[in-house]
Amino acid sequence: MSDIPVYSAEDTRRRVFAIVGASSGNLVEWFDFYIYSFLALYFSAAFFPGGNPTVQLLNTAGVFAAGFLMRPIGGWLFGRIADKHGRRNAMMISVLMMCGGSLVITFLPTYAMIGAWAPFLLLIARLFQGLSVGGEYGTSATYMSEVALRGRRGFFASFQYVTLIGGQLAALLVLVILQMFLSTEELKAWGWRIPFFVGACAALVSLYLRRSLDETSTAETRDRKEAGTLAGLMQHKGAFMTVVGFTAGGSLIFYTFTTYMQKYLVNTAGMHAKTASNVMTGALFVYMLLQPLFGALSDRIGRRTSMLWFGGLATLGTVPLLHALSGVTSPVMAFVLVVIALAIVSFYTSISGLIKAEMFPPEVRALGVGLSYAVANAIFGGSAEYVALWLKSVGSESAFFWYVTVMCFISFVVSFRMMDPSKEGYLRNEP
């Protein structure tokens, strides 16, 4: 540990402020992205008229999925911008695009006002937001990894997922507050617009904070011919495929025990929807608090060891946990089981961005992190709920348990074969 520098109090404050500025935008981006899903019940009829609520929600979900599929493009585009023109510029553009998308949705006329233009413009706004959130992951993960104090990078970089989960919880909290003060009719008529406006305003605050951040990339790396290019990235295709390999299992199990779990508790365990929501809100809050603890643990035991614990425990625990949750009757026991599952996932999520950043050189780091994550996330994470529900519909729900298990085992194998990036990676000798 002798190569770890001694930071002055001023430098430490500057780096902590940079972490706050970068993570604030991450929170806003995920708030804006998730609020769409939570409010779909109230605004779907405004853009997709018709007598069948299921069809309306399906159309709204289709727009949500389209935004999800924009993530790989966002990972490539913003990764190139960050590596070629600076991390700070990429993060500012990303949060500005999210702000614009939220403002468009806030003031978007309904189908009754402008006809088919309404769902079309809604789709365009969501595509912009999907592009933005796809770029946010790689750029913020790269920036937070580079600015974090050496020797404590796991702890500081874990705040990326703290704010990711925090954005989801904040969106849920805003919805609960609106439900307290507005009737269902008011929410459907105009109340659903309020959270989008809140998100747009919050994005402007984040933009202001990010303007004052120091740039972590250098002119030398930005001017390199391979900076931000796919050709440059393919010089490190081994690292790229390694990241895709363990991100596939990590993303799949993350979405299984977060966004899908509420539906699983209702549809499979037979739990009341409101009870399931309360269970998941509490579990997500604990999960958020676990991230810095597991990030700090990775600073002590190494990133590779953390990933091996994740892959091993997820492989052994997924089937028993999902089977136990399928028949759970007590909300307390459901909460305990979900928290156990999320604790296992925390070995991965707490260092998710950092371990990727430690595997790529600075000239293609943001591109490598963003694109590898987005590809694996869009294919495996984005499809988790659909695959689970489809297998349940054909009477093979337990096959989904084994699907998650196999992908987590692949993560274990990939992690076993790789070097520990916290000891051997490109970030080792950087300030």
C-alpha positions as CSV (number, residue, x, y, z in Angstrom):
1,M,0.0,0.0,0.0
2,S,3.1,2.3,0.0
3,D,2.2,3.6,-3.5
4,I,-1.0,5.2,-2.2
5,P,-0.5,9.0,-2.1
6,V,-1.2,11.2,0.8
7,Y,-4.0,13.7,-0.1
8,S,-4.2,17.2,1.3
9,A,-7.4,18.3,2.9
10,E,-8.1,20.6,0.0
11,D,-7.6,17.9,-2.6
12,T,-9.8,15.5,-0.6
13,R,-12.6,18.0,-0.5
14,R,-12.2,18.7,-4.2
15,R,-12.5,15.0,-5.1
16,V,-15.4,14.5,-2.8
17,F,-17.2,17.4,-4.4
18,A,-16.5,15.9,-7.8
19,I,-18.1,12.6,-6.7
20,V,-21.1,14.5,-5.5
21,G,-21.4,16.5,-8.7
22,A,-21.0,13.4,-10.9
23,S,-23.4,11.3,-8.8
24,S,-26.1,14.0,-8.6
25,G,-26.5,13.8,-12.4
26,N,-26.7,10.0,-12.2
27,L,-29.5,10.3,-9.6
28,V,-31.4,12.8,-11.8
29,E,-31.0,10.7,-14.9
30,W,-32.4,7.6,-13.3
31,F,-35.2,9.5,-11.6
32,D,-36.3,10.8,-15.0
33,F,-36.0,7.4,-16.6
34,Y,-37.9,5.5,-13.9
35,I,-40.7,8.1,-13.3
36,Y,-42.0,7.2,-16.8
37,S,-42.6,3.6,-15.8
38,F,-44.2,4.5,-12.4
39,L,-46.6,7.0,-14.0
40,A,-47.6,5.0,-17.1
41,L,-50.8,3.9,-15.3
42,Y,-52.0,7.5,-15.3
43,F,-50.9,9.0,-18.6
44,S,-51.2,6.0,-21.0
45,A,-54.7,6.9,-22.0
46,A,-53.7,10.4,-22.9
47,F,-51.4,9.2,-25.6
48,F,-52.9,5.8,-26.6
49,P,-56.7,6.2,-26.5
50,G,-58.9,3.2,-26.6
51,G,-61.1,1.2,-24.3
52,N,-58.6,-1.5,-23.3
53,P,-56.3,-0.4,-20.5
54,T,-54.0,-3.3,-21.1
55,V,-53.4,-2.3,-24.7
56,Q,-52.7,1.3,-23.5
57,L,-50.1,0.1,-21.0
58,L,-48.6,-2.2,-23.5
59,N,-48.1,0.6,-26.0
60,T,-46.6,2.8,-23.2
61,A,-44.3,-0.1,-22.2
62,G,-43.3,-0.4,-25.9
63,V,-42.1,3.2,-25.8
64,F,-40.2,2.5,-22.5
65,A,-38.5,-0.5,-24.2
66,A,-37.5,1.6,-27.2
67,G,-35.7,3.9,-24.8
68,F,-34.0,0.9,-23.3
69,L,-32.8,-0.2,-26.7
70,M,-31.1,3.2,-27.3
71,R,-28.7,2.5,-24.5
72,P,-26.0,0.8,-26.6
73,I,-26.0,3.7,-29.0
74,G,-25.8,6.1,-26.1
75,G,-22.9,4.1,-24.7
76,W,-21.0,4.3,-28.0
77,L,-21.9,8.0,-28.7
78,F,-21.1,9.4,-25.2
79,G,-18.1,7.1,-24.7
80,R,-16.6,8.6,-27.9
81,I,-17.4,12.2,-26.7
82,A,-15.9,11.5,-23.2
83,D,-12.7,10.0,-24.6
84,K,-12.3,12.5,-27.4
85,H,-13.6,15.7,-25.8
86,G,-13.6,15.1,-22.1
87,R,-15.6,13.4,-19.4
88,R,-17.1,16.6,-18.0
89,N,-18.4,17.7,-21.4
90,A,-20.0,14.3,-22.0
91,M,-21.7,14.3,-18.6
92,M,-23.1,17.9,-19.2
93,I,-24.5,17.0,-22.6
94,S,-26.0,13.8,-21.1
95,V,-27.9,15.5,-18.3
96,L,-28.9,18.3,-20.6
97,M,-30.5,15.8,-23.0
98,M,-32.4,14.2,-20.1
99,C,-33.6,17.6,-19.1
100,G,-34.9,18.3,-22.6
101,G,-36.7,15.0,-22.8
102,S,-38.4,15.6,-19.5
103,L,-39.5,19.1,-20.5
104,V,-40.9,17.8,-23.7
105,I,-43.0,15.2,-21.9
106,T,-44.1,17.8,-19.3
107,F,-45.7,20.0,-21.9
108,L,-46.5,17.5,-24.6
109,P,-50.1,17.8,-25.9
110,T,-52.3,14.7,-25.7
111,Y,-53.7,12.6,-28.5
112,A,-57.0,14.5,-28.2
113,M,-55.2,17.7,-29.0
114,I,-52.8,16.7,-31.8
115,G,-53.7,13.2,-32.8
116,A,-51.0,10.7,-33.8
117,W,-48.3,13.3,-33.3
118,A,-48.7,12.9,-29.5
119,P,-47.4,9.3,-29.2
120,F,-44.8,10.0,-31.9
121,L,-43.3,12.9,-30.0
122,L,-43.5,10.9,-26.8
123,L,-41.5,8.2,-28.5
124,I,-38.9,10.7,-29.7
125,A,-38.6,12.2,-26.2
126,R,-38.0,8.7,-24.7
127,L,-35.4,7.9,-27.4
128,F,-33.5,11.0,-26.4
129,Q,-33.8,9.9,-22.7
130,G,-32.7,6.4,-23.5
131,L,-29.7,7.8,-25.4
132,S,-28.9,10.0,-22.5
133,V,-29.1,7.3,-19.8
134,G,-27.1,4.9,-22.0
135,G,-24.3,7.5,-22.1
136,E,-24.6,8.4,-18.5
137,Y,-23.4,5.1,-17.1
138,G,-20.1,4.9,-18.9
139,T,-19.1,8.6,-18.5
140,S,-20.1,8.9,-14.8
141,A,-18.5,5.5,-14.0
142,T,-15.3,6.6,-15.7
143,Y,-15.2,10.0,-14.1
144,M,-16.0,8.8,-10.6
145,S,-13.3,6.0,-10.9
146,E,-10.7,8.5,-12.1
147,V,-11.4,11.2,-9.5
148,A,-11.8,8.9,-6.5
149,L,-9.0,8.7,-3.9
150,R,-6.6,5.9,-4.6
151,G,-6.9,3.2,-2.0
152,R,-10.6,4.1,-1.5
153,R,-11.8,3.9,-5.1
154,G,-14.3,1.0,-4.3
155,F,-15.9,3.1,-1.6
156,F,-16.3,6.3,-3.6
157,A,-17.2,4.6,-6.9
158,S,-20.0,2.7,-5.2
159,F,-22.0,6.0,-5.0
160,Q,-22.8,5.5,-8.7
161,Y,-25.2,2.7,-7.7
162,V,-26.3,4.6,-4.5
163,T,-27.6,7.3,-6.7
164,L,-28.9,4.9,-9.4
165,I,-31.1,3.2,-6.7
166,G,-31.7,6.5,-5.1
167,G,-33.2,7.8,-8.3
168,Q,-35.6,4.9,-8.5
169,L,-36.6,5.4,-4.8
170,A,-37.0,9.2,-5.4
171,A,-39.3,8.5,-8.3
172,L,-41.4,6.2,-6.2
173,L,-41.5,8.7,-3.3
174,V,-42.7,11.5,-5.6
175,L,-45.5,9.3,-6.9
176,V,-46.5,8.4,-3.3
177,I,-46.7,12.1,-2.4
178,L,-48.8,12.9,-5.4
179,Q,-51.1,10.1,-4.6
180,M,-51.6,11.5,-1.1
181,F,-52.6,15.0,-2.4
182,L,-54.3,14.3,-5.8
183,S,-57.2,12.2,-6.8
184,T,-56.8,9.5,-9.5
185,E,-58.8,11.7,-11.8
186,E,-56.4,14.7,-11.2
187,L,-53.4,12.5,-11.7
188,K,-54.7,11.3,-15.0
189,A,-55.8,14.8,-16.1
190,W,-52.6,16.8,-15.3
191,G,-50.9,15.5,-12.1
192,W,-48.7,13.0,-14.0
193,R,-46.8,16.0,-15.6
194,I,-45.5,17.3,-12.3
195,P,-42.7,14.7,-11.7
196,F,-41.4,15.2,-15.2
197,F,-41.1,18.9,-14.5
198,V,-39.4,18.2,-11.2
199,G,-36.9,16.0,-13.0
200,A,-36.2,18.7,-15.6
201,C,-35.5,21.3,-12.9
202,A,-33.3,18.8,-11.0
203,A,-31.4,18.2,-14.1
204,L,-30.6,21.9,-14.4
205,V,-29.2,21.9,-10.9
206,S,-27.0,18.9,-11.7
207,L,-25.9,20.7,-14.9
208,Y,-24.8,23.7,-12.8
209,L,-22.9,21.4,-10.4
210,R,-21.2,19.5,-13.3
211,R,-20.0,22.8,-14.9
212,S,-17.6,23.3,-12.0
213,L,-16.1,19.8,-12.1
214,D,-12.4,19.3,-13.0
215,E,-11.6,17.3,-16.1
216,T,-10.0,14.0,-15.4
217,S,-8.8,13.1,-18.9
218,T,-5.7,14.7,-20.3
219,A,-5.1,16.5,-23.7
220,E,-2.5,13.9,-24.5
221,T,-5.0,11.0,-24.3
222,R,-7.8,12.9,-26.0
223,D,-5.5,13.7,-28.9
224,R,-4.5,10.1,-29.6
225,K,-5.6,8.7,-32.9
226,E,-7.4,5.8,-31.3
227,A,-9.2,7.9,-28.6
228,G,-12.9,7.1,-28.5
229,T,-12.8,4.9,-31.6
230,L,-14.1,1.4,-32.0
231,A,-10.8,0.5,-33.7
232,G,-9.0,1.6,-30.6
233,L,-11.4,-0.3,-28.3
234,M,-10.9,-3.5,-30.3
235,Q,-7.2,-3.4,-29.4
236,H,-8.6,-4.4,-26.0
237,K,-11.2,-6.8,-27.1
238,G,-10.2,-9.3,-24.3
239,A,-11.2,-6.7,-21.7
240,F,-14.3,-5.8,-23.6
241,M,-15.5,-9.5,-23.8
242,T,-14.6,-10.0,-20.1
243,V,-16.8,-7.0,-19.1
244,V,-19.7,-8.2,-21.3
245,G,-19.3,-11.7,-19.8
246,F,-19.7,-10.7,-16.1
247,T,-22.1,-7.8,-16.9
248,A,-24.6,-10.2,-18.5
249,G,-25.1,-12.1,-15.3
250,G,-24.8,-9.0,-13.1
251,S,-27.5,-7.1,-15.1
252,L,-29.8,-10.1,-15.3
253,I,-29.8,-10.8,-11.5
254,F,-30.0,-7.1,-10.7
255,Y,-33.2,-6.6,-12.7
256,T,-34.6,-9.9,-11.4
257,F,-34.4,-8.9,-7.8
258,T,-35.3,-5.2,-8.3
259,T,-37.7,-4.2,-11.0
260,Y,-39.2,-7.7,-11.6
261,M,-39.3,-8.8,-8.0
262,Q,-42.4,-6.7,-7.2
263,K,-44.4,-8.4,-10.0
264,Y,-43.0,-11.8,-8.9
265,L,-44.2,-11.3,-5.3
266,V,-47.7,-10.4,-6.6
267,N,-48.1,-12.9,-9.5
268,T,-46.3,-15.9,-8.1
269,A,-46.3,-15.5,-4.3
270,G,-49.9,-14.1,-4.3
271,M,-48.9,-11.0,-2.2
272,H,-51.1,-7.9,-2.3
273,A,-49.7,-5.3,-4.7
274,K,-49.5,-2.6,-2.0
275,T,-47.7,-5.0,0.4
276,A,-45.3,-6.0,-2.3
277,S,-44.5,-2.3,-3.0
278,N,-43.8,-1.7,0.6
279,V,-41.5,-4.7,0.8
280,M,-39.6,-3.7,-2.2
281,T,-39.3,0.0,-1.2
282,G,-37.8,-1.1,2.1
283,A,-35.5,-3.6,0.5
284,L,-34.2,-1.1,-2.1
285,F,-33.5,1.4,0.6
286,V,-31.3,-1.2,2.5
287,Y,-29.7,-2.2,-0.8
288,M,-28.8,1.5,-1.5
289,L,-27.1,1.7,1.9
290,L,-25.2,-1.5,1.3
291,Q,-23.3,-0.2,-1.7
292,P,-20.6,1.9,0.1
293,L,-20.0,-1.0,2.6
294,F,-19.4,-3.5,-0.2
295,G,-17.4,-0.9,-2.2
296,A,-15.1,-0.4,0.8
297,L,-14.8,-4.2,1.2
298,S,-13.5,-4.4,-2.4
299,D,-10.8,-2.0,-1.5
300,R,-9.6,-4.5,1.2
301,I,-10.1,-7.8,-0.6
302,G,-9.7,-6.8,-4.3
303,R,-12.2,-6.4,-7.1
304,R,-11.6,-9.9,-8.5
305,T,-12.4,-11.4,-5.1
306,S,-15.6,-9.4,-4.8
307,M,-16.6,-10.6,-8.2
308,L,-15.9,-14.2,-7.3
309,W,-18.0,-13.9,-4.2
310,F,-20.8,-12.5,-6.3
311,G,-20.6,-15.1,-9.0
312,G,-20.3,-18.0,-6.5
313,L,-23.0,-17.0,-4.1
314,A,-25.4,-16.0,-7.0
315,T,-24.9,-19.4,-8.6
316,L,-25.6,-21.3,-5.4
317,G,-28.3,-19.0,-4.0
318,T,-30.5,-17.9,-6.9
319,V,-32.6,-21.1,-7.2
320,P,-33.2,-21.5,-3.4
321,L,-34.0,-17.8,-2.9
322,L,-36.5,-17.6,-5.8
323,H,-38.1,-20.9,-4.8
324,A,-38.5,-19.6,-1.2
325,L,-39.9,-16.3,-2.4
326,S,-42.4,-18.1,-4.6
327,G,-44.3,-19.5,-1.6
328,V,-43.5,-16.7,0.9
329,T,-46.6,-15.5,2.9
330,S,-45.0,-13.2,5.5
331,P,-44.0,-9.7,4.3
332,V,-41.1,-9.7,6.8
333,M,-39.7,-13.0,5.5
334,A,-40.1,-11.7,1.9
335,F,-38.1,-8.6,2.9
336,V,-35.4,-10.7,4.5
337,L,-35.1,-13.0,1.5
338,V,-34.9,-10.1,-1.0
339,V,-32.3,-8.3,1.1
340,I,-30.2,-11.4,1.2
341,A,-30.4,-11.6,-2.6
342,L,-29.6,-7.9,-3.0
343,A,-26.6,-8.3,-0.6
344,I,-25.2,-10.9,-2.9
345,V,-25.8,-8.7,-5.9
346,S,-24.0,-5.8,-4.0
347,F,-20.7,-7.6,-4.4
348,Y,-21.1,-6.7,-8.1
349,T,-23.1,-3.5,-8.2
350,S,-21.0,-1.7,-5.7
351,I,-18.0,-1.9,-8.0
352,S,-19.8,-2.3,-11.3
353,G,-18.5,0.8,-12.9
354,L,-15.1,0.8,-11.3
355,I,-14.1,-2.7,-12.2
356,K,-14.9,-1.9,-15.8
357,A,-13.0,1.4,-15.8
358,E,-9.9,-0.3,-14.3
359,M,-9.7,-2.6,-17.3
360,F,-9.4,0.0,-20.1
361,P,-6.7,2.6,-20.8
362,P,-7.8,6.3,-20.6
363,E,-8.1,6.9,-24.4
364,V,-10.9,4.3,-24.8
365,R,-12.1,4.0,-21.1
366,A,-15.5,5.7,-21.3
367,L,-16.2,4.0,-24.6
368,G,-15.2,0.6,-23.2
369,V,-17.1,1.0,-20.0
370,G,-20.3,2.4,-21.6
371,L,-20.6,0.2,-24.7
372,S,-19.8,-3.1,-23.0
373,Y,-22.2,-2.4,-20.2
374,A,-25.0,-1.2,-22.5
375,V,-24.7,-4.2,-24.9
376,A,-24.9,-6.8,-22.0
377,N,-27.5,-4.7,-20.2
378,A,-29.8,-4.3,-23.2
379,I,-29.7,-8.0,-24.1
380,F,-29.8,-9.7,-20.7
381,G,-30.9,-7.0,-18.2
382,G,-33.6,-5.5,-20.4
383,S,-35.1,-8.8,-21.3
384,A,-35.2,-10.2,-17.8
385,E,-38.8,-9.4,-17.0
386,Y,-40.0,-10.5,-20.5
387,V,-38.2,-13.8,-20.3
388,A,-39.5,-14.5,-16.7
389,L,-43.1,-13.7,-17.6
390,W,-43.0,-15.7,-20.9
391,L,-41.6,-18.8,-19.1
392,K,-44.3,-18.5,-16.4
393,S,-46.9,-18.2,-19.1
394,V,-45.8,-21.5,-20.7
395,G,-45.7,-23.3,-17.3
396,S,-41.9,-23.3,-16.9
397,E,-41.3,-20.6,-14.4
398,S,-38.5,-22.5,-12.6
399,A,-36.6,-22.5,-15.9
400,F,-36.0,-18.8,-15.4
401,F,-34.3,-19.5,-12.0
402,W,-31.8,-21.8,-13.8
403,Y,-31.3,-19.3,-16.6
404,V,-30.3,-16.6,-14.0
405,T,-28.1,-19.2,-12.3
406,V,-26.3,-20.2,-15.5
407,M,-25.6,-16.6,-16.4
408,C,-24.2,-15.9,-12.9
409,F,-22.0,-19.0,-13.2
410,I,-20.6,-17.6,-16.4
411,S,-19.8,-14.4,-14.4
412,F,-18.0,-16.5,-11.9
413,V,-15.9,-18.3,-14.6
414,V,-15.1,-15.0,-16.3
415,S,-14.1,-13.4,-13.0
416,F,-12.0,-16.5,-12.1
417,R,-10.0,-16.2,-15.3
418,M,-9.3,-12.5,-15.2
419,M,-6.5,-10.6,-13.4
420,D,-7.5,-8.4,-10.5
421,P,-8.0,-5.0,-12.2
422,S,-7.5,-3.2,-8.9
423,K,-4.0,-4.5,-8.8
424,E,-3.1,-4.9,-12.4
425,G,-5.3,-2.4,-14.2
426,Y,-4.7,0.9,-15.9
427,L,-5.9,3.0,-13.0
428,R,-3.2,1.7,-10.7
429,N,-0.7,4.4,-11.4
430,E,-3.0,7.3,-12.1
431,P,-3.4,10.2,-9.7
